[in-house]
Amino acid sequence: MALDRRRLLALNIAAALGAVVAAATLDTWSAARAASRPPAPWCANLGGRDGGWDCSYHTFEQCMATARGLGGYCSPNPRVAFDPYRQPPPRKTRKQTYY
């Protein structure tokens, strides 16, 4: 009887440990994917006394739809607009035609 309880306890501990390892692996994977995304270019000032910022809008229209409802305004995301390490857009090259 005591041996069955020990086996059941060991099985429960192994299952819990496996669940913790799986959750940690998934959390690390999703954080790595989120860090690889570029930041959104628009921030909404949510108004009010504290004036929180939400910089998760990819279009000005999305930002204004939220800001209008909360009495705030939108502005460019300073992390995007003033990033000194931002790469310039690639130059378009024209194909030269020789006659």
N, C-alpha and C positions, 0 to 999 in steps of 0.2 A: 504494500500500500504506500509506504513512504517513497519507494523507488518510482512509482507512477507520478507522485506529486513533484518529485525532483525533475523528472523528464518533462512534465507539463510546464513547470516553471522555466526550465531551460528553453523549451520551445517558445514560450511567450516572450522571453527576453530576446531570443534570436529574431522573432518576428518584429518586435519593437525596434531593435537595432537596424534591421533591414529597412523598415519604413523611414527611420531617421536618415539613413544613408541615401535612400532614394529621394527624399525631399530635399536634402542638401545638394544633391547632384542636379536636380531640376531647377533649384533656385539659382545655382551658379550659372547654369546654361542660359536661363532667361535673362539674368543680369548682363551676361556677356553680349547677348543679342541686343539688348536695350542700349548698351553703351556704344554699339557700332552704328547706331542710327544718328543721322545729323540732327542738330537741334532745330526746332521749329522757328521760323523767322518772325512770328508775331506774338506779342504779349498783351494780355488784357489786364488793365488796372481795374480791380473789382470794386473800387469805390469804398465808401464807408470811412469810418474814423481810422482804421488800421491800414486800409488801402493795400490789400494783398495783391500779388501778381500771379498770373497764370500764363506761362510761356509755352503753351502746347498747341498753338494754332498754326496751320500750314497755309491758310489763306486769310487775307484781310477780312473777307466776308464772314468767315467762321468766327473770327475774333470779335467783330462788331455785333454779331448776333448774340453773343454772350454778354458783351459789355453794355449794350443797350438795355438789356433786361435787368442789369444790376446797377445801372447808373454810373458806369465807368467809361473808359476810353481805351483805345488800342495804340500801341507804339511798336516800332521795330524792336526785336529782341537784341539787346546790347551784346550778347555773346556771339550773335551771328554777324551783326552789322559792323562791329569794331574788333573782330578777331584778327590779331596780327599774323596768325599762322594759316589763315584761310588761303587756299590755293585759288588763283585767278581762273576764270573759265577758260577752257581751251580756245585757242584762236582758230577761226575758220580759215581754211586755205582754199584758194581757188585753183582749179585745174587750169594750167596754162595751155593755150592752144597755139601751135606753131603753124604758120601758113607757108 
